[in-house]
Amino acid sequence: MALNVGCSAAPGRARDNKTGSWRVFKPVFKHETCTKCGLCETICPEGCVKEDKDGFFVPDLDYCKGCGLCAKECPADDIEMVQEEK
């Protein structure tokens, strides 16, 4: 006997859901003190931080939700969360 829990939506991922206009804060990666450790890429729950061709990490702001985990966990304090301009 199958159990129907009534859930019609699968869990979301960053690549399925663009941010839209509701984000309040966005990360600014300064790259001045970045050690290129990659922790920001690892910790991002949306998977929207990627390494660029120079080895620095950049967020894809089309998908970033502005949670601030990357800034909170960055050991070099290289990421600043700034209020989104509307």
VEXKEDREN-738471 format. One record per atom (N, C-alpha, C): residue number from 1; residue in three letters; atom name; y, x negated, z negated. Coordinates in steps of 0.1 Angstrom, whole numbers, plus 5000, padded with zeros to 4 digits. Atoms other than C-alpha are relative to their C-alpha. Layout:
BEGIN
(NUM "ala" "CA" (Y X Z))
...
This chain:
BEGIN
(1 "met" "N" (4988 4992 5000))
(1 "met" "CA" (5000 5000 5000))
(1 "met" "C" (5012 4991 5000))
(2 "ala" "N" (4987 5008 4999))
(2 "ala" "CA" (5034 4985 5011))
(2 "ala" "C" (5010 5006 4990))
(3 "leu" "N" (4990 4996 5010))
(3 "leu" "CA" (5062 4985 4986))
(3 "leu" "C" (5014 5000 5008))
(4 "asn" "N" (4987 4999 4993))
(4 "asn" "CA" (5095 4997 5002))
(4 "asn" "C" (5011 5000 4989))
(5 "val" "N" (4989 5001 5010))
(5 "val" "CA" (5125 4986 4980))
(5 "val" "C" (5013 5005 5005))
(6 "gly" "N" (4988 4994 4995))
(6 "gly" "CA" (5151 5001 5003))
(6 "gly" "C" (5011 4991 5004))
(7 "cys" "N" (4990 5010 4996))
(7 "cys" "CA" (5168 4969 5012))
(7 "cys" "C" (5000 4998 5015))
(8 "ser" "N" (5001 5001 4985))
(8 "ser" "CA" (5178 4968 5048))
(8 "ser" "C" (5007 4987 5005))
(9 "ala" "N" (4993 5012 4996))
(9 "ala" "CA" (5199 4935 5048))
(9 "ala" "C" (4993 4988 4994))
(10 "ala" "N" (5005 5013 5005))
(10 "ala" "CA" (5186 4900 5045))
(10 "ala" "C" (5011 4992 4993))
(11 "pro" "N" (4990 5008 5006))
(11 "pro" "CA" (5203 4874 5024))
(11 "pro" "C" (5009 4994 5010))
(12 "gly" "N" (4991 5005 4990))
(12 "gly" "CA" (5234 4861 5041))
(12 "gly" "C" (5001 4985 5000))
(13 "arg" "N" (4998 5014 4999))
(13 "arg" "CA" (5242 4826 5053))
(13 "arg" "C" (5013 4998 5006))
(14 "ala" "N" (4987 5002 4995))
(14 "ala" "CA" (5274 4810 5063))
(14 "ala" "C" (5001 5002 5015))
(15 "arg" "N" (4999 4998 4986))
(15 "arg" "CA" (5266 4810 5099))
(15 "arg" "C" (4998 5014 5005))
(16 "asp" "N" (5002 4986 4997))
(16 "asp" "CA" (5259 4847 5098))
(16 "asp" "C" (5013 5007 4997))
(17 "asn" "N" (4989 4993 5004))
(17 "asn" "CA" (5292 4856 5082))
(17 "asn" "C" (5013 4992 5000))
(18 "lys" "N" (4987 5007 5000))
(18 "lys" "CA" (5327 4843 5091))
(18 "lys" "C" (5008 5005 4988))
(19 "thr" "N" (4992 4997 5012))
(19 "thr" "CA" (5352 4842 5063))
(19 "thr" "C" (5009 5012 5002))
(20 "gly" "N" (4991 4990 4998))
(20 "gly" "CA" (5377 4865 5078))
(20 "gly" "C" (5013 4997 4993))
(21 "ser" "N" (4986 5002 5006))
(21 "ser" "CA" (5411 4870 5061))
(21 "ser" "C" (5000 5001 4985))
(22 "trp" "N" (5000 4997 5014))
(22 "trp" "CA" (5399 4875 5025))
(22 "trp" "C" (5000 4987 4992))
(23 "arg" "N" (5001 5013 5008))
(23 "arg" "CA" (5396 4838 5014))
(23 "arg" "C" (5013 4998 4993))
(24 "val" "N" (4988 5002 5008))
(24 "val" "CA" (5421 4830 4987))
(24 "val" "C" (5003 4985 4999))
(25 "phe" "N" (4997 5014 5000))
(25 "phe" "CA" (5417 4792 4985))
(25 "phe" "C" (4991 4993 5011))
(26 "lys" "N" (5008 5008 4990))
(26 "lys" "CA" (5406 4766 5010))
(26 "lys" "C" (5000 4985 4996))
(27 "pro" "N" (5001 5014 5004))
(27 "pro" "CA" (5395 4730 5005))
(27 "pro" "C" (5008 4991 5010))
(28 "val" "N" (4993 5010 4992))
(28 "val" "CA" (5417 4701 5018))
(28 "val" "C" (4993 4987 4997))
(29 "phe" "N" (5007 5013 5002))
(29 "phe" "CA" (5397 4669 5023))
(29 "phe" "C" (5010 4989 5004))
(30 "lys" "N" (4989 5010 4997))
(30 "lys" "CA" (5421 4640 5020))
(30 "lys" "C" (4995 4987 5006))
(31 "his" "N" (5007 5012 4994))
(31 "his" "CA" (5397 4612 5030))
(31 "his" "C" (5006 4987 4996))
(32 "glu" "N" (4994 5013 5005))
(32 "glu" "CA" (5419 4586 5012))
(32 "glu" "C" (4991 4993 4990))
(33 "thr" "N" (5009 5006 5011))
(33 "thr" "CA" (5395 4581 4983))
(33 "thr" "C" (4985 5004 5002))
(34 "cys" "N" (5013 4996 4997))
(34 "cys" "CA" (5364 4595 5000))
(34 "cys" "C" (4990 4988 5000))
(35 "thr" "N" (5010 5010 5000))
(35 "thr" "CA" (5333 4574 4993))
(35 "thr" "C" (4989 5003 5010))
(36 "lys" "N" (5010 4995 4990))
(36 "lys" "CA" (5313 4593 5020))
(36 "lys" "C" (4986 5001 4994))
(37 "cys" "N" (5013 4998 5007))
(37 "cys" "CA" (5286 4601 4994))
(37 "cys" "C" (4993 5012 5005))
(38 "gly" "N" (5007 4989 4995))
(38 "gly" "CA" (5279 4634 5010))
(38 "gly" "C" (4997 5011 4990))
(39 "leu" "N" (5003 4990 5010))
(39 "leu" "CA" (5277 4654 4978))
(39 "leu" "C" (5007 5013 5003))
(40 "cys" "N" (4993 4987 4995))
(40 "cys" "CA" (5302 4680 4992))
(40 "cys" "C" (4991 5007 5010))
(41 "glu" "N" (5009 4994 4990))
(41 "glu" "CA" (5278 4686 5021))
(41 "glu" "C" (4988 5006 4993))
(42 "thr" "N" (5012 4996 5007))
(42 "thr" "CA" (5249 4689 4997))
(42 "thr" "C" (5002 5012 4991))
(43 "ile" "N" (4997 4990 5010))
(43 "ile" "CA" (5266 4712 4972))
(43 "ile" "C" (5005 5013 5006))
(44 "cys" "N" (4994 4989 4994))
(44 "cys" "CA" (5282 4736 4996))
(44 "cys" "C" (4989 5011 5002))
(45 "pro" "N" (5010 4990 4999))
(45 "pro" "CA" (5263 4769 4992))
(45 "pro" "C" (5000 5007 5014))
(46 "glu" "N" (4999 4994 4987))
(46 "glu" "CA" (5274 4781 5026))
(46 "glu" "C" (4996 4991 5012))
(47 "gly" "N" (5004 5010 4990))
(47 "gly" "CA" (5264 4749 5045))
(47 "gly" "C" (5011 4998 5010))
(48 "cys" "N" (4989 5001 4990))
(48 "cys" "CA" (5298 4747 5061))
(48 "cys" "C" (5007 4987 5000))
(49 "val" "N" (4994 5013 5000))
(49 "val" "CA" (5307 4711 5052))
(49 "val" "C" (4991 4990 5008))
(50 "lys" "N" (5008 5009 4991))
(50 "lys" "CA" (5296 4686 5079))
(50 "lys" "C" (5006 4987 5002))
(51 "glu" "N" (4996 5014 4998))
(51 "glu" "CA" (5299 4649 5086))
(51 "glu" "C" (5006 4999 5014))
(52 "asp" "N" (4994 5002 4986))
(52 "asp" "CA" (5323 4640 5115))
(52 "asp" "C" (4996 4987 5005))
(53 "lys" "N" (5004 5012 4993))
(53 "lys" "CA" (5320 4611 5139))
(53 "lys" "C" (5004 4987 4993))
(54 "asp" "N" (4995 5012 5007))
(54 "asp" "CA" (5338 4587 5115))
(54 "asp" "C" (4993 4999 4986))
(55 "gly" "N" (5008 5000 5012))
(55 "gly" "CA" (5314 4595 5086))
(55 "gly" "C" (5007 5007 4988))
(56 "phe" "N" (4993 4992 5010))
(56 "phe" "CA" (5339 4617 5067))
(56 "phe" "C" (4994 5014 5001))
(57 "phe" "N" (5005 4986 5000))
(57 "phe" "CA" (5331 4652 5057))
(57 "phe" "C" (5011 5010 5001))
(58 "val" "N" (4990 4990 4997))
(58 "val" "CA" (5350 4682 5069))
(58 "val" "C" (4994 5014 4998))
(59 "pro" "N" (5005 4987 5001))
(59 "pro" "CA" (5347 4719 5061))
(59 "pro" "C" (5003 5008 5013))
(60 "asp" "N" (4998 4991 4989))
(60 "asp" "CA" (5343 4745 5089))
(60 "asp" "C" (5007 5013 4993))
(61 "leu" "N" (4992 4989 5007))
(61 "leu" "CA" (5371 4769 5077))
(61 "leu" "C" (4997 5014 5006))
(62 "asp" "N" (5004 4987 4995))
(62 "asp" "CA" (5357 4797 5099))
(62 "asp" "C" (4990 5006 4991))
(63 "tyr" "N" (5011 4995 5008))
(63 "tyr" "CA" (5328 4800 5075))
(63 "tyr" "C" (5002 4997 4985))
(64 "cys" "N" (4998 5004 5014))
(64 "cys" "CA" (5341 4784 5042))
(64 "cys" "C" (5005 5012 4992))
(65 "lys" "N" (4996 4989 5009))
(65 "lys" "CA" (5344 4810 5014))
(65 "lys" "C" (5010 4996 4990))
(66 "gly" "N" (4990 5004 5009))
(66 "gly" "CA" (5367 4789 4993))
(66 "gly" "C" (4995 5000 4985))
(67 "cys" "N" (5005 4999 5014))
(67 "cys" "CA" (5344 4788 4962))
(67 "cys" "C" (5004 4988 4992))
(68 "gly" "N" (4995 5011 5007))
(68 "gly" "CA" (5356 4753 4953))
(68 "gly" "C" (4989 4991 4994))
(69 "leu" "N" (5011 5008 5005))
(69 "leu" "CA" (5322 4738 4944))
(69 "leu" "C" (5001 4985 5005))
(70 "cys" "N" (4998 5013 4994))
(70 "cys" "CA" (5329 4709 4968))
(70 "cys" "C" (5010 4992 4992))
(71 "ala" "N" (4990 5007 5007))
(71 "ala" "CA" (5361 4700 4950))
(71 "ala" "C" (4996 4997 4986))
(72 "lys" "N" (5004 5001 5014))
(72 "lys" "CA" (5346 4705 4916))
(72 "lys" "C" (4990 4988 4998))
(73 "glu" "N" (5010 5010 5001))
(73 "glu" "CA" (5317 4682 4922))
(73 "glu" "C" (5003 4986 5007))
(74 "cys" "N" (4997 5012 4993))
(74 "cys" "CA" (5334 4655 4943))
(74 "cys" "C" (5003 4989 4990))
(75 "pro" "N" (4998 5011 5010))
(75 "pro" "CA" (5331 4622 4923))
(75 "pro" "C" (5013 4992 5002))
(76 "ala" "N" (4988 5008 4998))
(76 "ala" "CA" (5362 4607 4939))
(76 "ala" "C" (5013 5009 5000))
(77 "asp" "N" (4989 4990 5000))
(77 "asp" "CA" (5385 4638 4935))
(77 "asp" "C" (5007 4999 5013))
(78 "asp" "N" (4994 5001 4987))
(78 "asp" "CA" (5391 4636 4972))
(78 "asp" "C" (5003 5014 5007))
(79 "ile" "N" (4998 4987 4994))
(79 "ile" "CA" (5391 4674 4978))
(79 "ile" "C" (5008 5008 4991))
(80 "glu" "N" (4991 4991 5008))
(80 "glu" "CA" (5419 4697 4967))
(80 "glu" "C" (4999 5014 5005))
(81 "met" "N" (5000 4985 4996))
(81 "met" "CA" (5417 4735 4967))
(81 "met" "C" (5015 5004 5000))
(82 "val" "N" (4986 4995 4998))
(82 "val" "CA" (5450 4750 4980))
(82 "val" "C" (4999 5014 5003))
(83 "gln" "N" (5000 4985 4997))
(83 "gln" "CA" (5460 4786 4982))
(83 "gln" "C" (5002 5002 5014))
(84 "glu" "N" (4999 4996 4985))
(84 "glu" "CA" (5455 4801 5016))
(84 "glu" "C" (5013 5007 5003))
(85 "glu" "N" (4988 4993 4996))
(85 "glu" "CA" (5487 4811 5033))
(85 "glu" "C" (4996 5012 5009))
(86 "lys" "N" (5003 4987 4993))
(86 "lys" "CA" (5487 4847 5046))
(86 "lys" "C" (5011 5003 5009))
